[in-house]
Amino acid sequence: MNHRFHTTAKRAAFSMAALPLAFHIQAEAQYAEATTELATLDPVVVTAVLAPRTANESLSSVSVLDEATFRRQDPTSLSDLLRGQPGVDITSNGSFGKNSSVYLRGTPSDASVLMIDGIRLRSATAGGAAFQYLDPRIFDRAEIVRGPRGSLYGADAVGGVIQLFTPDGDEEGPRPRISVGGGSFNTQRLSAGVSGREGGTRYSFAASHFNTDGQPVRRGGDDKGYDNTSALARVAHTFESGAEVGMLALRARGNNEYDGGENDFVQQVTGIYGEVPVTDTWQSRLTLSEARDELDTLDNFGDSIIDTRTRAARWQNNLQFGAHELIAGAEISEDRVSSTNDFDVTSRDNTAVFTQGLLDFSSFAIQASLRYDDNEAYGDEVTGSLALGYELDNDHTLRASVGTAFKAPSFNDLYWPDSGNPDLNPETSETVEVGVRGQYSQWFWDLAAFQNDYDDLIAWAPTSSGLWAPQNVNRARIRGAELASGVEVNDWTLQAAFTYLDPEDRDTGNRLARRASQSVRLDADRELGDWSLGGSLVAQSYRYDNVANTQRLGGYGLVNLRAGWRFAPLWSARVTLENAFDKEYSTSRDYINAGRAGFLSVHFGQ
């Protein structure tokens, strides 16, 4: 499906051959610029199909937040980057490290997967990932894949997958970078790092610290502070044979104050991998990893510690057959819980095998995948997906897909003392999606419509003995549409996203709690020589805080402004004004988010 690139290259080569030397040089520069713009607007992604494909070729609804986006917006939290992206909704119990939930296409945090450089991070007890404890300055790229990916990643990939990437050190020689800043609520931000390449070795090392007095999370309350110290080490070496080995270690730890108490947290991923070209057409990769989520809580109920660890071994093989590719592999993982709470079971194993076929017949493509999971806690599950793509012409691609996924019951669901239900089944889903993408030299648009039928949802319900416990009792149907577009022209970078969602509880007809039905996001940035100016608008409709739909939370609109100044070689300053119009808004009942906040930072490095 890449003949449009070949056509562009041939036209460029013909033009350069026909023009005089001066025009040849000019055309070559223009072609390089167009290629860079195309790579930005149709970036290569790896999360959607376990292999590098452009966003258009992935036959998926996928958004990419690249390094330039991270640098321009300079966010204080990942929520600022993710909020309002196509299909993405965020709820939180306040700002600056407070509990947050990321809804992908109306599915909650524990029904979507968070990965960091290929390693999954989550709490095995709560089920979801603690996005709020990850400092965005440690990362330089994010891929948001919407739609079921259970056949590739196993449990919980119902709404989709968000993968964060750390700097990989592709540039020759060391690239140091330092950032110092602060602002409202007595906030301080420090970060430093170095990345680069020496021969066949790539490396990236970084550290960051964020500290703030915070603001009240309830009206009339006291300020609730937050601090986070993070460190990253990533090293990889490629041998002359093409074999590669590498390691990753990332750790974030800190303290978070909330209404009624505080906690100390640790978020950590470590991994090593080896990749070998068995033949010219067969690449084999083995990854060993561990992810850790630790929470030490002190509140009105006393002191508690919950430490969950997931160890995994994943073997993946990519085989090329001309324009086609076959991917096959196996995965073994173990969840372990160490806690002051007396869980009846403290570990569970999962064994899985998976395969995927990526078939490319020029203007027509087929992607099919299948995965089998066997878990000692809740049994076996089979998930699959099928996607079809057709190039209507050089600029437009039509796609359709169907996929299944499941959400595993968490340790809290199964084994929480005196109330867990070990007989729970996984929640299951089936999703149908159709979409069309227009991809041009300086802009793109992508439109998708989908329906997710969600069964056996886990909810608290009375048992035969009269006690309340988690049960597989609920059903949901989530319909929606997403429109995304981006433009890069004349030093302007523009992005737009619109999401419509109809998340219905099939048993009551009510809207699922805490989901907005409409969301809009607009990002605009302009380069003006050594200066840059930009802003973001995020607007969302009302939502209900409870399943009965009696507690309504009003919609809101946020405006964030930013400016940058390159005042010397390798030196720059940035100022951001978040919630510029001081809008008071809530995404969960009784909690408020931060009002107007300004931040200034000075940066050294490329």
C-alpha positions as CSV (number, residue, x, y, z in Angstrom):
1,M,0.0,0.0,0.0
2,N,3.0,2.3,-0.5
3,H,2.8,2.9,-4.2
4,R,2.0,6.6,-3.7
5,F,5.4,7.0,-2.1
6,H,7.1,5.3,-5.1
7,T,5.1,7.5,-7.5
8,T,6.2,10.7,-5.6
9,A,9.8,9.6,-5.7
10,K,9.7,8.8,-9.4
11,R,8.2,12.2,-10.2
12,A,10.8,14.0,-8.1
13,A,13.6,12.1,-9.8
14,F,12.3,12.9,-13.3
15,S,12.0,16.6,-12.5
16,M,15.5,16.8,-11.1
17,A,17.0,15.1,-14.1
18,A,15.2,17.5,-16.4
19,L,16.2,20.8,-14.7
20,P,19.4,22.7,-14.7
21,L,21.7,22.3,-11.7
22,A,20.4,25.3,-9.7
23,F,16.8,24.1,-10.1
24,H,17.9,20.5,-9.3
25,I,19.2,21.7,-5.9
26,Q,16.0,23.6,-5.2
27,A,13.8,20.7,-6.1
28,E,15.8,18.4,-3.9
29,A,15.3,20.6,-0.9
30,Q,11.6,21.0,-1.6
31,Y,11.3,17.2,-1.9
32,A,13.1,16.7,1.4
33,E,10.7,19.2,3.0
34,A,7.7,17.4,1.6
35,T,9.0,14.0,2.7
36,T,9.4,15.4,6.3
37,E,5.9,16.8,6.3
38,L,4.4,13.5,5.0
39,A,6.3,11.6,7.7
40,T,4.7,13.9,10.3
41,L,1.2,13.7,8.9
42,D,1.3,10.0,8.1
43,P,3.8,8.8,10.7
44,V,5.1,5.3,11.1
45,V,3.5,3.5,14.1
46,V,4.4,0.2,15.7
47,T,1.6,-0.3,18.3
48,A,-1.3,-1.0,15.9
49,V,-0.1,-4.2,14.2
50,L,3.2,-5.3,15.9
51,A,5.2,-4.1,12.9
52,P,6.2,-0.7,11.5
53,R,3.4,0.7,9.3
54,T,2.3,4.2,8.5
55,A,-0.8,5.4,10.2
56,N,-2.6,5.0,6.9
57,E,-1.3,1.5,6.3
58,S,-2.2,0.3,9.8
59,L,-5.9,0.2,8.9
60,S,-6.5,1.5,12.5
61,S,-7.8,4.6,14.2
62,V,-4.5,5.9,15.5
63,S,-3.1,9.2,16.7
64,V,0.5,10.1,17.2
65,L,1.8,12.8,19.6
66,D,5.4,13.3,18.4
67,E,8.4,14.9,20.0
68,A,7.6,18.4,18.6
69,T,4.2,18.2,20.2
70,F,5.7,17.3,23.6
71,R,8.2,20.1,23.3
72,R,5.7,22.8,22.1
73,Q,3.0,22.0,24.7
74,D,5.4,21.3,27.6
75,P,2.6,19.8,29.7
76,T,2.6,19.4,33.5
77,S,0.8,16.1,33.1
78,L,0.0,13.5,30.5
79,S,-3.7,14.3,31.0
80,D,-3.0,17.7,29.3
81,L,-1.7,16.0,26.2
82,L,-4.4,13.2,26.1
83,R,-7.5,15.2,27.0
84,G,-9.7,15.6,24.0
85,Q,-7.7,13.6,21.5
86,P,-9.9,11.5,19.2
87,G,-11.8,9.0,21.3
88,V,-10.1,10.0,24.5
89,D,-11.8,11.3,27.7
90,I,-10.2,12.1,31.0
91,T,-11.7,12.3,34.5
92,S,-9.8,13.2,37.6
93,N,-10.2,13.9,41.3
94,G,-8.3,17.2,41.1
95,S,-5.1,18.3,39.4
96,F,-1.4,17.4,39.9
97,G,-1.1,13.7,40.6
98,K,-4.6,13.1,41.7
99,N,-6.4,9.9,40.6
100,S,-7.2,10.0,36.9
101,S,-9.0,7.7,34.6
102,V,-8.5,7.6,30.8
103,Y,-11.5,6.5,28.8
104,L,-10.8,5.2,25.3
105,R,-14.0,5.1,23.2
106,G,-16.0,5.1,26.4
107,T,-14.2,2.1,28.0
108,P,-12.6,2.8,31.4
109,S,-8.9,2.8,32.3
110,D,-8.9,-0.8,33.3
111,A,-10.3,-1.8,29.8
112,S,-7.4,-0.2,28.0
113,V,-3.7,-1.0,27.9
114,L,-0.8,1.4,28.8
115,M,2.7,0.4,27.5
116,I,6.1,2.0,27.9
117,D,8.6,1.0,25.2
118,G,6.7,-2.3,24.7
119,I,6.4,-3.1,28.4
120,R,2.9,-3.1,29.9
121,L,2.3,-1.1,33.1
122,R,-0.7,-1.4,35.4
123,S,-2.0,-2.3,38.8
124,A,-3.0,-6.0,39.1
125,T,-5.2,-5.1,42.0
126,A,-7.0,-2.1,40.7
127,G,-6.8,-3.2,37.1
128,G,-5.9,0.1,35.5
129,A,-2.7,2.1,35.0
130,A,-1.8,5.2,37.1
131,F,-1.3,7.7,34.2
132,Q,-1.1,10.5,36.8
133,Y,2.2,9.4,38.2
134,L,4.2,9.5,34.9
135,D,6.2,12.7,34.1
136,P,5.7,13.7,30.4
137,R,9.2,15.1,30.3
138,I,10.6,11.6,30.4
139,F,8.9,10.7,27.1
140,D,9.1,12.1,23.5
141,R,6.3,10.3,21.7
142,A,2.9,8.6,22.2
143,E,0.8,6.4,20.0
144,I,-2.9,6.1,20.8
145,V,-4.6,3.2,19.0
146,R,-8.3,3.0,19.4
147,G,-10.4,-0.1,19.0
148,P,-9.9,-3.7,20.3
149,R,-6.4,-5.1,20.4
150,G,-7.0,-8.2,22.5
151,S,-5.8,-10.5,19.7
152,L,-2.3,-8.8,19.9
153,Y,-2.0,-7.8,23.6
154,G,-4.3,-10.0,25.5
155,A,-6.4,-9.0,28.4
156,D,-7.9,-5.5,28.8
157,A,-7.2,-4.1,25.3
158,V,-10.9,-3.4,24.8
159,G,-10.9,0.3,24.2
160,G,-7.4,0.4,22.7
161,V,-3.7,0.8,23.6
162,I,-1.7,3.9,24.6
163,Q,2.0,3.4,24.2
164,L,4.6,5.9,25.5
165,F,8.1,6.0,24.0
166,T,11.4,7.3,25.6
167,P,14.2,8.9,23.5
168,D,16.1,6.3,21.6
169,G,19.3,8.1,20.9
170,D,19.4,7.9,17.1
171,E,21.5,11.0,16.6
172,E,25.3,10.7,16.2
173,G,27.2,11.9,19.3
174,P,25.8,13.0,22.7
175,R,22.9,15.4,22.8
176,P,22.6,16.9,26.3
177,R,19.4,18.7,27.4
178,I,18.5,20.6,30.6
179,S,15.3,22.2,31.6
180,V,14.5,24.4,34.7
181,G,11.2,26.0,35.4
182,G,8.3,26.7,37.7
183,G,5.2,28.7,38.2
184,S,1.8,28.7,39.9
185,F,1.1,26.9,43.1
186,N,4.8,27.1,44.0
187,T,5.6,24.6,41.3
188,Q,9.2,23.6,40.4
189,R,10.2,21.5,37.5
190,L,13.8,20.2,36.8
191,S,14.9,17.7,34.1
192,A,18.2,16.7,32.5
193,G,19.3,14.1,30.1
194,V,21.7,13.0,27.4
195,S,21.1,10.7,24.4
196,G,23.0,9.8,21.3
197,R,24.8,7.2,19.3
198,E,28.4,6.0,19.4
199,G,29.0,3.4,16.6
200,G,26.5,0.7,17.0
201,T,25.5,1.8,20.5
202,R,22.5,4.0,21.2
203,Y,21.8,5.4,24.7
204,S,19.4,7.7,26.6
205,F,19.7,8.7,30.2
206,A,17.4,11.2,31.9
207,A,16.1,12.4,35.3
208,S,13.3,14.7,36.3
209,H,11.8,16.2,39.4
210,F,8.3,17.9,39.8
211,N,7.1,19.5,43.0
212,T,4.1,21.6,43.7
213,D,2.1,22.8,46.7
214,G,-1.0,22.1,44.5
215,Q,-4.4,23.5,45.0
216,P,-7.6,22.3,46.9
217,V,-9.4,19.4,45.3
218,R,-12.6,20.3,47.0
219,R,-14.2,23.8,47.3
220,G,-13.0,25.4,50.6
221,G,-10.3,22.7,51.2
222,D,-6.6,22.9,51.8
223,D,-3.9,22.7,49.1
224,K,-2.9,19.2,48.2
225,G,0.7,18.8,47.1
226,Y,2.4,16.4,44.8
227,D,6.0,15.5,44.0
228,N,7.5,13.1,41.5
229,T,11.1,12.1,40.9
230,S,11.8,10.0,37.8
231,A,14.8,8.4,36.2
232,L,15.4,6.7,32.9
233,A,18.2,4.5,31.4
234,R,18.0,3.0,28.0
235,V,20.9,1.4,26.1
236,A,20.9,-0.7,22.9
237,H,23.7,-2.1,20.7
238,T,23.5,-3.3,17.1
239,F,26.1,-5.8,15.9
240,E,27.4,-6.0,12.4
241,S,25.4,-9.1,11.9
242,G,22.2,-7.1,12.5
243,A,21.6,-8.7,15.9
244,E,20.6,-6.2,18.6
245,V,20.5,-6.3,22.4
246,G,19.1,-3.6,24.7
247,M,17.8,-2.7,28.1
248,L,15.4,-0.3,29.6
249,A,14.8,0.9,33.2
250,L,12.4,3.6,34.2
251,R,11.3,4.5,37.7
252,A,9.0,7.2,39.1
253,R,8.5,7.7,42.8
254,G,6.9,10.4,44.9
255,N,4.2,11.5,47.3
256,N,0.7,12.6,46.6
257,E,-1.7,14.3,49.0
258,Y,-5.4,13.9,48.5
259,D,-8.6,14.6,50.4
260,G,-8.4,12.4,53.5
261,G,-4.8,11.2,53.3
262,E,-1.7,10.8,51.3
263,N,0.3,8.1,49.5
264,D,3.8,7.2,48.5
265,F,3.9,5.7,45.0
266,V,6.3,3.8,42.8
267,Q,5.8,3.2,39.1
268,Q,8.6,1.1,37.4
269,V,9.3,-0.8,34.3
270,T,12.5,-2.8,33.5
271,G,13.3,-5.0,30.5
272,I,16.0,-6.6,28.4
273,Y,15.7,-7.8,24.9
274,G,17.6,-9.6,22.2
275,E,16.7,-9.5,18.5
276,V,18.3,-11.7,15.8
277,P,17.9,-11.8,12.1
278,V,17.6,-15.6,11.7
279,T,17.5,-15.2,7.9
280,D,17.0,-12.3,5.5
281,T,13.3,-12.6,5.9
282,W,12.9,-13.8,9.5
283,Q,13.5,-11.6,12.6
284,S,13.1,-13.1,16.0
285,R,12.9,-11.1,19.3
286,L,12.8,-12.2,22.9
287,T,11.9,-9.7,25.7
288,L,12.0,-10.2,29.4
289,S,10.4,-7.6,31.5
290,E,9.0,-6.6,34.9
291,A,6.5,-3.9,35.7
292,R,5.8,-2.7,39.2
293,D,3.0,-0.6,40.8
294,E,3.4,0.2,44.5
295,L,1.2,2.3,46.7
296,D,1.7,3.0,50.4
297,T,-1.4,4.8,51.7
298,L,-1.9,6.6,54.9
299,D,-5.5,7.9,55.5
300,N,-8.4,8.0,57.9
301,F,-8.6,4.2,57.7
302,G,-4.9,3.6,58.6
303,D,-1.8,2.5,56.7
304,S,-1.9,0.1,53.8
305,I,0.6,-1.2,51.3
306,I,-0.2,-2.7,47.9
307,D,2.6,-3.8,45.7
308,T,1.9,-5.5,42.4
309,R,4.4,-6.9,40.0
310,T,4.0,-8.4,36.5
311,R,6.9,-10.4,35.1
312,A,6.7,-11.4,31.4
313,A,8.6,-13.2,28.7
314,R,7.5,-12.5,25.2
315,W,8.9,-14.2,22.0
316,Q,7.9,-12.6,18.7
317,N,8.8,-13.6,15.2
318,N,8.3,-11.5,12.1
319,L,8.6,-13.3,8.7
320,Q,8.5,-11.5,5.4
321,F,7.0,-13.0,2.2
322,G,7.5,-10.4,-0.4
323,A,4.9,-7.7,0.3
324,H,3.3,-9.9,3.0
325,E,4.3,-10.4,6.6
326,L,3.5,-13.1,9.2
327,I,3.9,-12.5,12.9
328,A,3.8,-15.3,15.4
329,G,4.8,-15.6,19.0
330,A,4.1,-16.6,22.6
331,E,4.0,-14.9,25.9
332,I,4.2,-16.0,29.5
333,S,3.4,-13.6,32.4
334,E,2.9,-13.7,36.1
335,D,1.0,-11.2,38.4
336,R,2.1,-11.1,42.0
337,V,0.5,-9.1,44.8
338,S,2.1,-8.2,48.1
339,S,-0.2,-6.3,50.5
340,T,-1.2,-5.6,54.0
341,N,-4.7,-6.7,52.9
342,D,-5.2,-10.4,53.2
343,F,-5.9,-11.6,49.7
344,D,-6.8,-15.3,49.4
345,V,-4.7,-15.6,46.3
346,T,-1.6,-13.5,45.6
347,S,-0.4,-14.7,42.2
348,R,-1.7,-15.9,38.8
349,D,0.0,-17.0,35.6
350,N,-1.1,-16.5,32.0
351,T,0.2,-18.3,29.0
352,A,-0.6,-17.1,25.5
353,V,0.1,-17.7,21.8
354,F,-0.7,-15.3,19.0
355,T,-0.4,-14.9,15.3
356,Q,-1.1,-12.1,12.8
357,G,-1.0,-12.0,9.0
358,L,-0.4,-8.7,7.1
359,L,-1.3,-9.2,3.5
360,D,-0.7,-6.4,1.0
361,F,-2.1,-6.7,-2.5
362,S,-1.2,-3.2,-3.6
363,S,-4.5,-1.4,-3.5
364,F,-6.1,-4.0,-1.3
365,A,-4.9,-5.2,2.2
366,I,-6.0,-7.8,4.7
367,Q,-4.9,-7.9,8.3
368,A,-6.0,-10.9,10.5
369,S,-4.9,-11.9,14.0
370,L,-5.8,-14.5,16.6
371,R,-4.7,-15.0,20.2
372,Y,-5.3,-17.7,22.8
373,D,-4.9,-16.9,26.5
374,D,-4.9,-19.4,29.3
375,N,-5.1,-17.8,32.8
376,E,-5.1,-19.9,36.0
377,A,-7.5,-17.5,37.7
378,Y,-10.3,-17.1,35.1
379,G,-9.8,-19.7,32.4
380,D,-9.1,-19.4,28.7
381,E,-10.1,-16.8,26.2
382,V,-9.8,-16.6,22.4
383,T,-9.7,-13.2,20.7
384,G,-9.4,-12.3,17.0
385,S,-9.7,-9.5,14.6
386,L,-10.0,-8.9,10.8
387,A,-9.4,-5.6,9.0
388,L,-9.8,-4.9,5.3
389,G,-8.4,-1.9,3.5
390,Y,-8.9,-0.6,0.0
391,E,-7.1,2.3,-1.7
392,L,-9.8,4.3,-3.5
393,D,-7.0,6.3,-5.2
394,N,-3.6,7.7,-4.3
395,D,-5.0,9.9,-1.5
396,H,-7.9,8.0,0.0
397,T,-8.1,4.6,1.8
398,L,-11.3,2.9,3.0
399,R,-11.1,0.4,5.9
400,A,-13.4,-1.9,7.8
401,S,-12.7,-4.1,10.8
402,V,-14.2,-6.4,13.4
403,G,-12.5,-7.5,16.6
404,T,-13.1,-9.1,19.9
405,A,-11.4,-8.4,23.3
406,F,-11.9,-9.1,27.0
407,K,-11.2,-7.4,30.3
408,A,-9.8,-9.6,33.0
409,P,-11.2,-9.4,36.5
410,S,-8.7,-7.7,38.8
411,F,-7.3,-9.1,42.1
412,N,-9.7,-6.7,43.9
413,D,-12.7,-8.1,41.9
414,L,-11.7,-11.7,42.6
415,Y,-10.0,-11.8,46.0
416,W,-10.6,-8.6,48.0
417,P,-11.0,-9.8,51.6
418,D,-14.6,-10.6,52.5
419,S,-16.1,-9.3,49.3
420,G,-14.2,-10.7,46.2
421,N,-15.9,-13.1,43.9
422,P,-13.5,-15.8,42.6
423,D,-16.2,-17.1,40.2
424,L,-16.2,-14.0,38.0
425,N,-15.8,-14.3,34.2
426,P,-13.9,-11.8,32.1
427,E,-15.9,-9.0,30.5
428,T,-16.1,-9.5,26.7
429,S,-16.6,-7.2,23.8
430,E,-17.1,-7.2,20.0
431,T,-16.4,-4.1,18.0
432,V,-17.3,-3.2,14.4
433,E,-15.6,-0.2,12.8
434,V,-15.6,1.5,9.4
435,G,-13.4,4.4,8.4
436,V,-11.9,6.4,5.6
437,R,-8.7,8.4,5.5
438,G,-7.6,11.2,3.2
439,Q,-3.8,11.6,3.1
440,Y,-2.2,14.5,1.1
441,S,1.1,16.2,0.9
442,Q,0.4,18.8,3.6
443,W,-2.7,17.7,5.4
444,F,-4.8,14.6,6.3
445,W,-8.2,13.8,7.7
446,D,-9.5,10.6,9.2
447,L,-13.2,9.6,9.9
448,A,-14.3,6.5,11.7
449,A,-17.6,5.1,13.1
450,F,-17.8,2.2,15.5
451,Q,-20.0,0.1,17.7
452,N,-18.8,-1.9,20.7
453,D,-21.1,-4.4,22.3
454,Y,-19.9,-5.1,25.8
455,D,-21.1,-8.1,27.9
456,D,-20.6,-9.5,31.3
457,L,-19.6,-6.2,32.8
458,I,-18.5,-6.5,36.4
459,A,-20.6,-4.5,38.9
460,W,-21.6,-4.8,42.6
461,A,-24.9,-6.7,42.9
462,P,-26.6,-8.8,45.6
463,T,-25.8,-12.5,45.8
464,S,-28.2,-15.3,46.7
465,S,-27.1,-14.9,50.4
466,G,-28.1,-11.3,50.4
467,L,-24.5,-9.9,50.5
468,W,-23.2,-7.6,47.8
469,A,-20.3,-8.7,45.7
470,P,-18.8,-8.1,42.2
471,Q,-21.0,-9.9,39.6
472,N,-21.1,-10.3,35.8
473,V,-24.5,-8.5,35.5
474,N,-24.2,-5.5,33.2
475,R,-24.3,-5.0,29.4
476,A,-23.3,-1.9,27.4
477,R,-23.4,-0.7,23.9
478,I,-21.0,2.1,22.9
479,R,-21.5,3.8,19.6
480,G,-19.5,6.6,18.3
481,A,-17.7,8.5,15.6
482,E,-14.3,10.3,15.5
483,L,-13.0,12.9,13.1
484,A,-9.3,13.9,13.1
485,S,-7.4,16.3,10.9
486,G,-4.0,17.8,10.7
487,V,-2.3,20.5,8.5
488,E,1.3,21.6,8.2
489,V,1.8,24.6,5.9
490,N,3.7,27.9,5.9
491,D,5.1,27.4,9.5
492,W,1.6,26.6,10.8
493,T,0.9,23.3,12.6
494,L,-2.8,22.7,13.0
495,Q,-4.6,19.7,14.6
496,A,-8.3,19.2,15.1
497,A,-10.3,16.3,16.7
498,F,-14.0,15.7,17.2
499,T,-15.6,12.8,19.1
500,Y,-19.2,11.8,19.4
501,L,-20.1,9.0,21.8
502,D,-23.3,7.3,22.8
503,P,-22.3,5.0,25.7
504,E,-25.5,3.2,26.8
505,D,-26.2,0.8,29.7
506,R,-28.3,-1.8,27.9
507,D,-30.2,-2.8,31.0
508,T,-31.4,0.7,32.0
509,G,-31.0,2.8,28.9
510,N,-29.0,5.3,30.9
511,R,-25.7,6.8,29.7
512,L,-22.6,5.2,31.3
513,A,-21.3,7.3,34.1
514,R,-18.6,9.9,33.6
515,R,-18.5,9.8,29.8
516,A,-19.0,13.0,27.8
517,S,-21.0,12.5,24.6
518,Q,-19.2,15.2,22.6
519,S,-15.6,16.4,22.7
520,V,-13.6,18.9,20.5
521,R,-9.9,19.6,20.6
522,L,-8.1,22.2,18.5
523,D,-4.3,22.8,18.5
524,A,-2.7,25.6,16.6
525,D,1.0,26.6,16.6
526,R,3.0,29.0,14.4
527,E,6.7,29.4,14.0
528,L,7.9,33.1,13.7
529,G,11.6,32.9,13.3
530,D,13.1,32.6,16.8
531,W,9.6,32.8,18.2
532,S,6.7,30.4,18.4
533,L,3.1,31.0,19.5
534,G,0.4,28.4,20.0
535,G,-2.7,27.4,21.9
536,S,-5.2,24.6,22.5
537,L,-8.9,24.6,22.9
538,V,-10.6,21.6,24.6
539,A,-14.4,21.6,25.0
540,Q,-16.6,18.7,26.3
541,S,-20.3,18.3,26.9
542,Y,-21.9,17.4,30.2
543,R,-21.7,14.0,31.8
544,Y,-23.4,12.1,34.6
545,D,-21.4,11.1,37.7
546,N,-23.6,8.2,38.6
547,V,-25.3,5.2,36.9
548,A,-28.8,6.5,37.6
549,N,-28.0,9.7,35.6
550,T,-29.3,11.9,38.4
551,Q,-26.0,13.7,39.2
552,R,-25.1,15.9,36.2
553,L,-21.7,17.5,35.8
554,G,-21.7,20.5,33.4
555,G,-19.7,20.7,30.2
556,Y,-16.7,23.0,30.0
557,G,-14.2,24.6,27.6
558,L,-10.5,25.1,28.4
559,V,-8.0,27.4,26.6
560,N,-4.3,26.8,27.0
561,L,-1.8,29.3,25.6
562,R,1.9,28.9,25.0
563,A,4.9,30.8,23.5
564,G,8.6,30.0,22.9
565,W,11.7,32.0,22.3
566,R,15.1,30.7,21.0
567,F,17.2,33.5,22.5
568,A,20.6,31.8,21.7
569,P,22.0,28.7,20.0
570,L,20.7,25.7,21.8
571,W,18.9,27.9,24.4
572,S,15.2,28.6,24.6
573,A,12.5,29.8,26.9
574,R,8.9,28.7,27.1
575,V,5.9,30.1,28.8
576,T,2.5,28.3,29.1
577,L,-0.8,29.6,30.5
578,E,-3.1,26.7,31.3
579,N,-6.9,27.3,31.7
580,A,-6.3,30.8,30.6
581,F,-9.9,32.0,31.3
582,D,-9.8,30.4,34.8
583,K,-12.7,28.0,34.1
584,E,-13.9,26.1,37.2
585,Y,-14.8,22.6,36.0
586,S,-15.3,19.1,37.4
587,T,-15.1,15.7,35.8
588,S,-16.1,13.8,39.0
589,R,-18.5,14.9,41.6
590,D,-17.3,17.1,44.5
591,Y,-13.8,17.5,43.0
592,I,-12.5,20.6,41.2
593,N,-9.6,21.0,38.9
594,A,-6.9,23.7,38.8
595,G,-7.8,27.2,37.7
596,R,-5.6,29.5,35.7
597,A,-1.9,28.5,36.0
598,G,1.2,30.0,34.5
599,F,4.6,28.3,34.0
600,L,8.0,29.5,32.7
601,S,10.9,27.3,31.8
602,V,14.3,27.7,30.3
603,H,15.8,24.9,28.2
604,F,19.2,24.0,26.9
605,G,19.8,21.4,24.1
606,Q,18.3,20.5,20.8
